[in-house]
Amino acid sequence: MKNKLTEDWLAVCLGLFILVTSLAGAFGKDVLGWAVTTNVYTNLAKALAPASKAYASVPGVVSLLATWLFLTVILSIGAGALGYAPLRFARAFTVLFFAAYLSWIAGSWAYIAATPDKRAAFHIGWSLNLTNEAGYIVALLVGLFVGNFRPYAHSRIKEAIRPELYVKTAIVILGGTLGVQAAEQSALATSMMFRGLCAIVEAYLIYWAVVYYVARRYFGFSREWAAPLASGISICGVSAAIATGSAIKARPIVPVMVSSLVVIFAVVEILVLPFMAQAMLSHDPMVAGAWMGLAVKTDGAAVTSGAVAEALLRAKAAQSGINYQPGWIMGTATTVKVFIDVFIGVWAFILAWVWSAKIEPSASGKAGEGVRLIQIWERFPKFVIGYAIAFGAVFTAALMVPSIIPKAKAAFGSANAFRAIFFVMTFFTIGLISNFRRLWEEGIGRLALVYILCLFGFIIWVGLAISWIFFHGVMPPIVHG
């Protein structure tokens, strides 16, 4: 009998299992707090630590081994449910896990990952400012090297090379963590949230359509490349590009390459945009915060940009005797970015329908025959259902019982640790299955040109205009005395 379980549904099960298990921490049962996290570091001995303070006494290496064992067990069970040999998968996964995680550690070195506002804490004068999302890029590069120049090593772990499973699990987990973040941000002024939501809708409609048109019309990219590129630039690099790729059934390498470009160009934005905000928007600080959220395309970089902009703007205001209450400018950037991320599932659903109904309808033998619901269901990325369930359940519960928000946020720290690991394994495995020559032939260089043209040609400036329209005149509270 044909196995009805697919990687899509397995990702939903795994993601929800990790979320529900980690949520026990909000009720005093910290079941997954031992999960390993990687900190930005200068001293390698301090790179690894448990996700929860309740497990602070556990050595980082022990936390890493416990995380490996936990993932090996649940993923091997999943592999068996899919019809694969669990033991062979476990052996291959062990090699893959440690190779990917070592890449994550390498990318978290302070000289690579520390952002400008964190350098002083590490006593360093410079860094590449990549945030520890640099680990994704390192993992991709290592995977590309192994896949292209060490094919024997690649073949030894082929059972565990499942980028679709890893990334879809990560996005389901993302749904829960965004749910509690969105509920937390509802404590901000209602008018500010309404303005942010309107700004995001405007940005989606303008950004996505223009990037898609430019990529198709002027650079000749196929729809497979143009759609993830439009989502990556207009929404959020990693999650949106990959969700879009799944919705339109693109090859996994497409959204991952787009995501890598987003991470790289976010560095430029961190270095430039906060200082532009200080020079141009000193009398409209909330516009500056919204601009960071709309223009910077990764979560870590957007929040970092908001923090840097807030520090610069508060310092400039203090010279005139004005003391803005801390947290509001960065909070605006975070709120806008969270709402952008929330739309990922909605956009994936829309694109799945459009591709099924209008662009690539399944052959039914009759030209012009309307799309059937089963065709949309077959194309629809099932992990989006998991994302929606996770987000909706957590968001609703947090709104109904606001007192649970701080506890849930802390509990989801362990879930976020697993999400980061799934993402880094995704990038590593994508590298393993990719071919340098084929990527160049498909236009990776032109992809970067599209990104540069769209980002610096209009996205930054449209984002500024939209931020001005919706946030002009809105001021953070002033601290007196």
C-alpha positions in Angstrom: 0.0 0.0 0.0 1.3 3.4 -0.9 2.6 5.5 2.0 0.3 8.5 2.4 2.6 10.4 4.8 4.6 13.0 2.9 7.5 15.2 3.9 5.1 18.1 4.0 2.9 16.5 6.6 5.8 15.1 8.5 7.2 18.7 8.7 3.8 19.8 10.2 3.9 17.0 12.8 7.5 17.7 13.7 7.1 21.5 13.9 3.9 21.3 16.1 5.5 18.6 18.3 8.5 20.8 19.0 6.3 23.9 19.6 3.8 22.1 22.0 6.6 20.4 23.9 8.5 23.7 24.3 5.3 25.5 25.4 5.3 23.3 28.5 8.0 25.7 29.8 5.3 28.4 30.2 3.6 26.1 32.8 6.7 25.3 34.8 7.8 22.2 32.9 10.8 23.2 30.9 11.1 20.1 28.8 13.3 21.4 25.9 15.3 24.1 27.6 18.5 22.1 27.2 18.4 22.7 23.4 21.7 24.2 22.3 22.0 27.8 21.1 25.0 29.4 19.5 26.0 32.8 20.7 28.1 35.4 18.9 31.5 34.9 20.5 35.2 35.8 20.6 36.0 33.0 23.1 35.0 29.7 21.5 34.4 28.2 24.9 31.4 30.6 25.3 29.9 29.9 21.9 27.5 27.1 23.0 24.8 27.4 25.7 21.4 25.9 26.6 18.4 27.9 25.4 16.9 28.2 28.9 18.4 29.8 32.0 17.0 26.9 33.9 19.7 24.7 32.3 22.5 27.3 32.7 24.6 24.8 34.6 24.6 22.3 31.7 27.9 22.6 29.6 27.4 23.8 26.0 28.9 20.6 24.6 26.5 18.5 26.6 23.6 20.6 25.3 24.8 20.1 21.8 25.0 16.3 22.2 21.5 16.2 23.8 20.1 18.3 20.8 21.8 15.9 18.3 20.3 12.9 20.1 16.8 14.3 20.3 16.8 15.3 16.6 18.3 12.0 15.5 15.6 10.1 17.3 12.5 12.1 16.2 13.8 12.4 12.6 14.7 8.8 12.3 11.2 7.9 13.5 9.9 10.2 10.8 12.2 8.6 8.2 10.8 5.2 9.1 7.2 6.6 8.7 8.2 7.8 5.2 9.4 4.3 4.3 13.1 4.8 4.7 15.6 2.8 6.8 15.8 4.6 10.2 19.3 3.3 11.1 20.8 4.4 7.8 19.2 7.8 8.1 20.5 8.1 11.7 24.1 7.5 10.6 23.8 9.9 7.7 22.1 12.5 9.8 24.8 12.4 12.5 27.4 13.5 9.9 25.1 16.1 8.4 24.1 17.6 11.8 27.6 18.2 13.0 28.9 19.5 9.7 26.0 22.0 9.5 26.4 23.0 13.2 30.1 23.6 12.9 29.3 25.9 10.0 26.8 27.7 12.3 29.5 28.1 15.0 32.0 29.4 12.4 29.5 32.0 11.2 28.8 33.2 14.7 32.4 34.4 15.4 32.2 38.0 16.5 34.4 39.3 13.7 31.9 37.9 11.3 28.6 38.2 13.1 28.7 41.1 15.6 26.6 44.1 14.6 27.8 47.7 15.2 25.9 48.1 18.4 27.4 45.0 19.9 31.1 45.4 19.0 32.0 47.3 22.2 30.8 44.3 24.3 33.2 42.1 22.4 36.0 44.6 22.6 36.5 44.6 18.8 36.9 47.5 16.4 35.4 45.9 13.3 33.3 43.1 12.0 31.5 42.0 8.9 28.1 42.8 10.6 26.4 39.7 9.3 24.6 38.7 12.6 24.8 35.1 13.3 22.7 34.4 10.3 26.1 34.4 8.7 26.0 30.7 9.7 23.5 30.1 6.9 25.9 31.4 4.4 28.9 29.5 5.8 26.7 26.3 5.7 25.7 26.9 2.1 29.4 27.5 1.1 30.6 24.4 2.9 27.7 22.4 1.3 28.6 23.7 -2.1 32.2 22.7 -1.7 31.4 19.2 -0.6 28.7 18.7 -3.2 30.9 19.9 -6.1 34.4 18.7 -5.0 33.8 15.8 -2.6 31.0 13.8 -4.3 32.1 10.6 -2.4 31.3 12.3 1.0 28.0 13.6 -0.5 27.0 10.1 -1.4 27.7 8.7 2.1 25.0 10.9 3.7 22.4 11.1 0.9 19.7 9.5 3.1 19.7 12.6 5.3 19.9 15.2 2.5 16.2 16.5 2.9 16.2 20.2 2.6 12.4 20.4 2.1 11.8 18.6 5.3 14.1 20.7 7.4 13.0 24.1 6.1 9.3 23.3 6.3 9.7 22.2 9.9 11.5 25.4 10.6 8.7 27.5 9.2 6.0 25.7 11.2 8.0 26.5 14.3 8.3 30.1 13.1 4.5 30.4 13.1 4.3 29.8 16.9 7.1 32.1 17.8 5.6 34.9 15.6 2.2 34.3 17.2 3.5 35.3 20.6 5.6 38.2 19.2 2.5 39.6 17.4 0.5 39.3 20.6 3.2 41.0 22.6 3.3 43.9 20.1 -0.4 44.4 20.5 0.5 46.2 23.8 1.7 49.1 21.6 -0.7 51.9 20.7 -3.6 50.6 18.5 -3.2 53.4 16.1 0.5 52.5 15.5 -0.4 48.9 14.8 -3.1 50.0 12.4 -0.6 52.3 10.6 1.9 49.5 10.5 -0.6 47.0 9.0 -1.6 49.5 6.3 2.0 50.2 5.4 2.7 46.5 5.1 -0.2 45.9 2.7 0.9 48.8 0.6 4.5 47.5 0.6 3.4 44.0 -0.5 1.3 45.3 -3.4 4.0 47.7 -4.6 7.2 45.8 -3.9 6.3 42.3 -5.0 4.7 43.3 -8.3 7.6 45.6 -9.4 10.4 43.2 -8.5 8.6 40.4 -10.3 8.1 42.5 -13.4 11.7 43.7 -13.5 13.1 40.2 -13.1 10.8 38.9 -15.8 10.8 41.8 -18.3 14.3 43.2 -18.1 16.4 40.3 -16.9 14.6 37.4 -18.6 14.2 35.2 -15.4 11.7 32.4 -15.4 8.7 32.5 -13.1 10.5 29.9 -11.0 13.2 32.5 -10.2 11.2 35.7 -10.4 8.5 34.8 -7.8 10.9 33.8 -4.9 13.1 36.8 -5.7 10.1 39.1 -5.5 9.0 37.6 -2.1 12.6 37.6 -0.8 13.1 41.2 -1.5 9.6 42.5 -0.7 8.8 40.4 2.4 11.6 38.6 4.3 14.5 36.8 2.8 14.7 33.3 4.2 11.1 32.3 5.2 9.2 34.2 2.5 11.4 33.1 -0.4 11.3 29.4 0.7 7.5 29.5 1.3 7.0 31.0 -2.1 9.3 28.4 -3.7 7.3 25.6 -2.1 4.0 27.2 -3.2 5.0 27.3 -6.8 7.0 24.0 -6.7 10.3 25.7 -7.5 13.6 23.7 -7.0 15.0 24.2 -3.5 18.1 25.9 -4.7 16.1 28.9 -6.0 14.8 30.3 -2.8 18.0 29.5 -0.9 20.1 31.5 -3.3 17.7 34.4 -3.0 17.8 34.1 0.8 21.6 34.2 0.7 21.6 37.5 -1.3 19.2 39.0 1.2 21.4 38.2 4.2 24.5 39.7 2.4 22.8 42.9 1.3 21.2 43.3 4.8 24.8 44.1 5.9 24.9 47.2 3.7 21.5 48.3 5.0 22.6 48.0 8.6 25.7 50.1 7.9 23.9 52.8 5.9 20.2 53.2 6.7 20.3 54.0 10.4 22.8 56.9 9.7 20.6 58.1 6.9 17.6 58.0 9.3 19.6 60.1 11.8 20.4 62.7 9.2 17.0 62.8 7.5 14.4 61.9 10.2 15.6 63.4 13.5 12.2 65.1 14.0 10.3 62.0 12.9 11.8 59.1 14.9 8.8 56.7 14.4 9.1 57.1 10.6 12.7 56.0 11.0 11.6 52.9 13.0 9.0 51.9 10.4 11.5 52.5 7.6 13.9 50.0 9.2 11.1 47.4 9.4 10.0 47.9 5.8 13.4 48.2 4.1 15.7 45.7 5.9 14.8 42.2 4.8 15.9 39.8 7.5 14.4 39.7 11.0 17.8 40.0 12.8 19.0 42.8 10.6 15.7 44.7 10.8 15.6 44.6 14.6 19.3 45.5 14.7 18.8 48.4 12.3 16.0 49.6 14.5 18.2 49.4 17.6 21.0 51.3 15.9 18.6 53.9 14.5 17.1 54.4 18.0 20.5 54.9 19.6 21.5 57.5 17.0 18.2 59.4 17.1 17.9 59.4 20.9 21.5 60.7 21.1 20.7 63.5 18.6 17.5 64.4 20.4 19.3 64.5 23.7 21.6 67.3 22.4 18.4 69.4 22.2 17.3 68.4 25.6 14.7 65.8 24.4 14.8 62.4 26.1 12.7 59.9 24.1 11.5 56.9 26.1 13.6 53.9 25.0 12.2 51.0 23.0 9.6 52.8 20.9 11.6 53.3 17.8 13.0 49.8 17.8 9.6 48.5 18.8 8.1 50.2 15.7 10.7 48.5 13.5 9.9 45.1 15.2 6.2 45.5 14.9 6.3 46.3 11.2 8.7 43.4 10.6 6.5 41.0 12.6 3.4 41.9 10.6 5.4 41.4 7.4 6.3 37.9 8.6 2.7 37.1 9.5 1.7 37.6 5.9 4.1 34.9 4.7 1.4 32.2 5.1 -1.3 34.3 3.4 1.0 35.1 0.5 2.0 31.4 0.0 -1.7 30.5 -0.1 -2.4 33.2 -2.7 0.5 32.2 -4.9 -0.4 28.5 -4.7 -3.8 29.3 -6.0 -2.5 31.6 -8.8 0.0 29.0 -10.0 -2.5 26.2 -9.9 -5.4 28.1 -11.5 -3.6 30.4 -14.0 0.1 29.6 -14.6 0.7 25.9 -14.3 -2.7 24.1 -14.0 -2.5 20.4 -14.0 -3.2 18.8 -17.3 -6.8 17.7 -17.5 -6.9 17.0 -21.2 -9.1 20.0 -22.0 -7.9 23.4 -22.9 -9.5 26.2 -20.9 -11.0 23.8 -18.3 -11.3 25.5 -14.9 -8.9 24.5 -12.2 -10.2 21.9 -9.8 -9.9 22.1 -6.0 -7.9 19.0 -5.9 -5.2 20.6 -8.1 -4.9 23.5 -5.7 -4.8 21.1 -2.8 -2.0 19.0 -4.4 0.1 22.1 -5.1 -0.7 23.8 -1.8 2.3 23.6 0.6 0.8 21.7 3.6 3.4 23.1 6.0 1.6 26.5 5.6 -1.4 24.8 7.4 1.0 24.0 10.3 2.3 27.6 10.2 -1.3 28.9 10.4 -2.4 26.6 13.2 0.7 27.4 15.2 0.4 31.2 14.7 -3.4 31.3 15.2 -3.5 29.1 18.3 -0.6 30.9 20.1 -1.8 34.4 19.1 -5.4 33.8 20.2 -4.3 32.2 23.5 -1.9 35.1 24.2 -4.6 37.7 23.6 -7.1 35.9 25.8 -4.6 35.4 28.6 -2.0 38.3 28.3 -0.2 37.2 31.5 1.1 34.1 29.6 3.0 36.2 27.0 6.3 36.6 28.9 6.3 32.9 29.9 5.4 31.7 26.4 8.1 34.0 24.8 10.7 32.5 27.2 9.5 29.0 26.6 9.7 29.4 22.8 13.4 30.2 23.2 14.0 26.5 22.9 11.7 26.1 19.9 13.6 29.0 18.2 16.9 27.1 18.9 15.5 24.2 16.9 14.2 26.5 14.2 17.7 27.9 13.7 19.2 24.4 13.5 16.7 23.3 10.9 17.4 26.4 8.8 21.2 25.9 8.9 20.7 22.2 7.9 18.6 23.5 5.1 21.3 25.7 3.7 23.9 23.0 4.1 21.9 20.4 2.3 20.9 22.8 -0.5 24.6 23.4 -1.1 25.2 19.6 -1.2 22.7 19.1 -4.1 23.7 22.2 -6.1 26.1 22.5 -9.0 28.3 25.6 -9.5 28.3 25.5 -13.3 24.5 25.0 -13.5 23.9 27.9 -11.1 26.1 30.2 -13.1 24.3 29.2 -16.3 21.0 30.0 -14.7 22.0 33.5 -13.9 23.1 33.9 -10.3 25.1 37.0 -11.3 22.0 38.5 -12.9 20.1 37.7 -9.8 22.4 39.9 -7.7 21.9 42.7 -10.3 18.1 42.5 -10.0 18.5 42.7 -6.2 20.8 45.7 -6.3 18.6 47.5 -8.8 15.3 46.9 -7.0 16.6 47.4 -3.4 18.5 50.6 -4.0 16.5 51.8 -7.0 13.1 51.9 -5.4 12.4 49.6 -2.4 14.3 51.7 0.1 12.7 54.9 -1.2 9.2 53.5 -1.4 9.6 52.2 2.1 10.6 55.6 3.3 7.6 57.2 1.5 5.1 54.7 3.0 6.7 55.1 6.4 6.3 58.9 6.1 2.7 58.6 5.0 1.6 56.4 7.9 3.9 57.5 10.7 4.6 61.2 10.1 3.8 63.1 13.3 3.6 60.1 15.5 6.1 60.6 18.3 7.5 58.3 21.1 6.8 59.3 24.7 9.2 61.8 26.2 10.8 61.1 29.6 10.7 64.3 31.8 13.1 65.1 34.5 
